[in-house]
């Protein structure tokens, strides 16, 4: 019995320390947390939409050995995968903005918070996987791979490569936004 009383006292002491450090959110911190969630989700949607726009509008035509060659993002399966992941991230970001807004009015239920945390983790993983695939192909396109016999093509289609790099930067910014959202959602689930 005595060890159980000591453990309960330690847990109560920990909860008191956590409250004094400001972990249970006051009304002002709940409002700022809500605004941060909305802003990060809007940023993620905007970054992924910008990545989609840059990628789909980029192409370059060159004449190589007397042949007219049109280079486009759809020539690479990794870049098509990045486009699909950016589209999913953009769509689910808009839906999650609406969900968080509705959640703020209905109150904070732990199961909804946990669902939001899982959503943020899955979307972040998807965004990172699309960025990683496109980065690997972009690296080979820019620098080649001598041991495999793959030549760098960015010396020939530099405009397209630069636009793809801009698109990937926007995609990475969307994934960083979702990383921050995952941390915020995890913190909220942990301390509520």
Beta strands, then each sheet from edge to edge (+ up, - down):
strand 1: 59-64
strand 2: 67-72
sheet 1: 1+ 2-
end
